[in-house]
Each structure stands twice: as C-alpha cells, then as structure tokens.
C-alpha cells in the first residue's frame, strides 16, 4: 500500500520535510517512490513554506494512496482534497506546483 507522508530532513532543531509517496512498510526516512513537494515549518514567508506538485498528488490519490493525518491537513489547507479515490482522475493533468498564495485565492 502506498502512503503519502513526510520525510524529515534538515538538522537538529531545524526541521524540513519532504512530502513523498512511500510504501507503508518502509521507515520514515526510507526509500521514496516519488517526491511530491516540501514543507518548511520554520519559515514565515508563505511562498517559501510549502511547495506541492498538485498533479502528481491527485494522481497518487486517484490510484488509492492514503495520506497521513498531517499531510492530509496540509493538502486541505492548500486546496487539495485529501480523500483518496477516483474523483481525482480528471485533475491529474494539472502538474503545476501549489503554493500558499495560490491556495488562498
């Protein structure tokens, strides 16, 4: 089963996360199937806080990938429906990155 979750990067007391499609059995920082974006919780600039590949996220959700609770909350905050299922199939073509500004509009 494929899960969309965060992989911790950065250094001590300075976290940085990559949002990735991974096998459910792999460890948190293990092998990634595909990188789907990144999240920097420390930065205050909304443009540099999160970057998501919306088209690829919709693809993974359309084939049944399950987002973690945290990733689902980030998707919802940025205008991506986090529920897995075939309703994402028509949105797969848009592969534009999503930022905080475009989600607010």
C-alpha positions in Angstrom: 0.0 0.0 0.0 1.3 3.5 -0.9 1.2 6.2 1.7 1.7 10.0 1.2 3.8 11.1 4.2 6.5 13.4 5.3 10.2 12.5 5.4 12.2 14.6 7.9 15.3 16.4 6.6 17.3 19.3 7.9 19.3 19.4 11.1 18.9 19.3 14.8 16.1 21.8 15.9 15.7 22.9 12.3 13.3 20.5 10.6 12.5 20.5 6.9 10.1 17.9 5.5 9.8 16.3 2.0 6.3 15.1 1.2 6.7 11.8 -0.6 4.8 8.7 -1.9 6.3 5.7 0.0 5.5 2.1 0.7 3.6 1.8 4.1 6.2 -0.7 5.4 9.3 1.5 4.7 10.7 3.6 7.6 10.0 7.3 7.9 13.3 8.3 6.2 13.4 5.2 3.9 13.0 4.6 0.2 10.8 7.0 -1.7 8.7 6.1 -4.7 8.2 9.8 -5.7 8.9 13.2 -4.2 5.7 15.3 -4.2 6.9 18.5 -2.6 8.3 20.0 0.6 7.3 21.8 3.8 9.4 24.1 5.9 7.6 24.8 9.2 10.2 27.4 10.4 9.9 29.9 7.6 7.5 32.7 8.0 7.4 33.7 4.3 4.2 31.9 2.9 5.8 31.4 -0.6 8.7 29.5 0.9 6.7 27.5 3.5 5.3 24.8 1.2 5.6 23.6 -2.4 3.4 20.8 -3.7 3.1 19.1 -7.1 -0.7 19.1 -7.3 -1.0 17.0 -10.5 1.1 14.2 -9.1 -0.7 14.3 -5.7 -4.0 14.0 -7.5 -2.6 11.0 -9.4 -1.5 9.2 -6.3 -4.8 9.9 -4.5 -6.7 8.6 -7.6 -4.9 5.3 -7.5 -5.7 4.8 -3.8 -2.7 6.2 -1.9 -3.5 7.1 1.7 -2.3 10.5 3.0 -1.1 10.6 6.7 -3.2 12.8 9.0 -0.6 15.6 8.9 -0.2 15.5 5.1 -4.0 15.4 4.7 -4.2 18.6 6.8 -1.6 20.3 4.7 -3.4 19.3 1.5 -6.7 20.6 2.8 -5.0 23.9 3.8 -3.6 24.3 0.3 -6.8 23.5 -1.6 -6.2 19.8 -2.4 -9.0 17.3 -1.4 -7.2 14.7 0.7 -9.7 12.0 0.3 -8.3 9.1 -1.9 -10.4 7.8 -4.7 -11.1 8.0 -8.4 -12.6 11.6 -8.2 -9.0 12.9 -8.6 -8.6 11.3 -12.1 -9.7 14.4 -14.0 -7.3 16.7 -12.1 -4.1 14.6 -12.9 -3.2 16.8 -15.9 -2.5 19.9 -13.9 1.1 19.4 -12.7 1.6 23.0 -11.5 3.2 23.4 -8.1 0.8 24.8 -5.4 1.9 27.5 -3.0 0.2 29.1 -0.1 -0.7 32.2 -2.2 -2.4 30.3 -4.9 -4.4 28.3 -2.4 -5.6 31.4 -0.7 -7.1 32.8 -4.0 
